[in-house]
Amino acid sequence: MRILGIDPGLAIVGYSVIDKEKDDFILVASGSVQTDKNKSDSQRLLEIENDIQTIIDRYKPDIASIEKLFYFRNQKTVIPVAEARGVILSVLEKNSIVISEFTPIEVKQMITGYGRATKEEVARIVQMSVKYKKLPKLDDTLDSIAIALCCSRMRIAAGEN
């Protein structure tokens, strides 16, 4: 099973692709879509749409896992993030990709066993899970790997994998 993990945002969209093979998780690809803050929001959203489509075309995921918006301290960023998330969901739907959505607390709970785990704790478990020596520098990319792993583990727990 190939899973596309996505951490949505307008400035940065973290993405990763993992394969679940038997008891192993293999990190196939990870990176970010970074938009130019000097462009209009509509131009940035179009760039996100095009780049996510390119990722789908290249890696052909079976399922996608995306972070849910559940609470934002910064009211200034919640709308642009929601717009980017909407564009991403639309692209996934157009490609008939099954979508799973998780809050950050759900991801942390599934990855570490504790919904209030620190970034460092999540990073350590992610690194061990995908047997990757050097983790990505961007939190958004790391989060996308955790989101993909969460999806896979949820499917295993539900007897779907």
Buried (B, 14 or more C-beta within 10 A) or exposed (E): BBBBBBBBBBBBBBBBBBBBEEEEBEBBEBBBBBBEEEEEEEEBBBBBBEBBBEBBEEBEBEBBBBBBBEEEEEEEEEEBBBBBBEBBBEBBEEBEBBBBBBBBBBBBBBBBEEBEBEEEBBBBBBBEBBEBEEBBEBBBBBBBBBBBBBBBBBBEEEEEE
